[in-house]
């Protein structure tokens, strides 16, 4: 089986403590890349899926734990190689 990348759709379990999400995800990416390094795939790309439709709707921007999670995901994409963020609004 060939693995060409990882897709992570997460963050919900961390919404009660979003300040640690970035470090946790950085460790996850590092750990999985380390595990795949033996197979020559240590540079495997990660795609983080954001869901923008969680939480109450507000007419103006407000602070929220979901926003902090999304910001941490964007920070990972800015600092780690081959980490990408895709934003999808799954609201119907």
ZALO-911862 format. One line per field, with one value per residue: x, y, z of N, C-alpha, C, CB in turn; residue in three letters. Coordinates in steps of 0.1 Angstrom, whole numbers. Glycine has a CB too. Layout:
<nodes>
n_px: c(X,...)
n_py: c(Y,...)
n_pz: c(Z,...)
ca_px: c(X,...)
ca_py: c(Y,...)
ca_pz: c(Z,...)
c_px: c(X,...)
c_py: c(Y,...)
c_pz: c(Z,...)
cb_px: c(X,...)
cb_py: c(Y,...)
cb_pz: c(Z,...)
rest: c(ALA,...)
</nodes>
This chain:
<nodes>
n_px: c(8,6,14,6,1,-13,-45,-61,-88,-96,-97,-119,-119,-101,-112,-119,-95,-78,-53,-32,-33,-17,9,4,-4,18,36,23,25,53,58,45,57,83,78,71,95,113,104,111,95,95,90,63,33,9,-24,-46,-78,-101,-131,-154,-179,-187,-201,-219,-236,-226,-231,-209,-172,-160,-142,-133,-130,-129,-120,-94,-84,-84,-66,-43,-39,-34,-10,7,8,22,47,57,72,55,29,-5,-35,-69,-99,-132,-166,-190,-217,-251)
n_py: c(-12,21,52,85,108,125,131,152,157,172,185,190,177,192,217,226,233,250,263,245,231,236,227,201,191,196,178,154,154,153,129,110,114,106,79,71,75,54,40,56,78,101,128,131,147,167,173,195,197,222,232,255,259,256,263,291,316,349,384,400,396,375,364,330,295,277,294,298,272,270,291,280,258,272,284,261,253,275,272,245,223,212,211,216,236,232,248,242,247,230,234,231)
n_pz: c(0,-9,6,3,15,44,58,80,99,124,158,173,198,212,216,241,252,235,235,236,213,189,196,202,177,162,174,167,138,136,149,132,108,115,119,94,81,80,58,38,35,51,46,43,32,51,53,67,77,80,97,93,103,130,162,176,156,149,144,142,143,169,198,199,208,186,166,176,173,145,139,150,133,109,117,119,92,83,95,94,71,41,52,50,48,45,40,47,46,60,63,58)
ca_px: c(0,14,8,11,-2,-22,-56,-65,-100,-97,-97,-130,-116,-93,-118,-120,-82,-72,-40,-23,-35,-6,20,0,-4,32,42,17,31,67,58,41,68,93,74,72,109,119,99,115,84,96,85,49,25,-2,-35,-54,-92,-108,-145,-157,-193,-190,-204,-230,-234,-225,-231,-195,-163,-159,-132,-139,-120,-128,-111,-81,-79,-81,-54,-32,-37,-27,4,14,11,32,60,62,71,45,16,-14,-48,-81,-111,-145,-178,-199,-230,-261)
ca_py: c(0,34,63,97,120,123,141,152,165,171,197,191,172,202,230,231,237,253,268,234,224,237,219,187,187,196,165,144,154,149,115,102,115,97,65,68,78,41,36,66,88,111,141,129,159,166,182,198,202,231,233,269,261,252,274,301,327,363,394,405,387,373,354,316,284,272,303,295,260,273,299,271,251,280,285,249,254,285,269,232,220,203,210,225,237,233,253,238,250,219,238,229)
ca_pz: c(0,-10,13,-4,24,55,59,94,102,139,166,182,212,218,216,255,256,222,236,234,200,180,200,201,163,158,178,159,125,138,152,121,98,120,117,79,76,77,45,29,34,62,43,39,34,59,50,79,72,89,96,98,106,143,171,174,147,155,133,141,148,184,202,201,208,173,159,181,167,131,138,153,121,100,121,116,78,81,101,91,57,36,60,42,54,36,48,42,54,57,67,47)
c_px: c(9,6,14,9,-12,-32,-60,-77,-102,-97,-108,-128,-107,-99,-119,-106,-74,-57,-29,-23,-23,5,17,0,10,39,36,24,46,67,55,51,80,90,74,86,116,115,102,104,84,91,70,41,13,-12,-45,-67,-98,-123,-149,-171,-197,-193,-215,-226,-235,-225,-217,-185,-162,-148,-139,-127,-118,-119,-96,-75,-75,-68,-42,-29,-30,-12,12,18,22,46,66,61,61,33,7,-28,-58,-93,-123,-156,-188,-214,-239,-272)
c_py: c(12,45,76,109,116,134,140,162,164,185,198,187,183,215,235,236,240,258,257,227,224,228,204,182,187,183,154,143,149,134,106,103,107,83,61,70,65,36,46,77,98,125,141,142,156,177,183,204,210,231,246,270,257,265,282,311,340,372,400,395,387,363,340,306,278,281,301,283,262,281,290,263,259,283,273,249,264,281,255,229,210,200,221,225,239,237,249,242,240,222,236,239)
c_pz: c(0,-3,7,5,35,55,74,95,117,145,176,196,219,220,231,260,243,223,234,221,191,183,199,186,157,162,170,145,126,140,140,110,102,117,102,73,72,63,34,26,46,59,38,42,43,54,61,74,83,87,102,103,121,152,167,163,153,143,131,147,163,186,204,201,194,164,163,174,152,130,141,140,111,104,118,101,75,85,98,76,53,45,53,49,43,44,40,51,51,60,55,48)
cb_px: c(-10,16,11,4,-7,-15,-67,-53,-112,-86,-97,-141,-109,-80,-132,-124,-74,-80,-38,-24,-48,-1,24,-14,-13,40,39,2,32,73,48,27,72,96,59,62,117,116,84,118,70,110,94,43,21,2,-42,-48,-101,-103,-153,-155,-202,-178,-191,-234,-244,-213,-241,-194,-149,-172,-125,-149,-125,-142,-115,-80,-90,-93,-55,-35,-51,-35,4,6,-2,28,59,53,85,51,18,-16,-48,-83,-110,-145,-184,-194,-230,-267)
cb_py: c(0,38,62,98,131,123,138,157,160,163,209,182,159,203,229,220,226,263,275,224,229,251,222,185,197,208,163,146,169,156,112,107,130,100,63,77,85,31,33,60,81,111,147,117,165,169,177,207,190,246,221,278,253,244,282,308,326,365,404,419,390,369,358,313,273,271,318,294,249,280,310,262,246,294,288,237,257,298,270,221,215,190,213,220,250,220,268,223,265,207,252,215)
cb_pz: c(12,-25,29,-17,15,69,49,103,93,144,157,176,211,210,210,264,264,215,249,245,193,180,215,206,155,164,193,157,119,149,163,115,96,135,122,72,86,88,45,16,33,67,31,46,21,74,37,89,69,88,102,87,97,149,173,187,135,164,136,149,142,190,215,190,218,166,161,196,167,125,149,165,116,98,136,119,70,88,116,99,52,33,75,28,64,27,50,38,51,65,72,47)
rest: c(UNK,UNK,UNK,UNK,UNK,UNK,UNK,UNK,UNK,UNK,UNK,UNK,UNK,UNK,UNK,UNK,UNK,UNK,UNK,UNK,UNK,UNK,UNK,UNK,UNK,UNK,UNK,UNK,UNK,UNK,UNK,UNK,UNK,UNK,UNK,UNK,UNK,UNK,UNK,UNK,UNK,UNK,UNK,UNK,UNK,UNK,UNK,UNK,UNK,UNK,UNK,UNK,UNK,UNK,UNK,UNK,UNK,UNK,UNK,UNK,UNK,UNK,UNK,UNK,UNK,UNK,UNK,UNK,UNK,UNK,UNK,UNK,UNK,UNK,UNK,UNK,UNK,UNK,UNK,UNK,UNK,UNK,UNK,UNK,UNK,UNK,UNK,UNK,UNK,UNK,UNK,UNK)
</nodes>
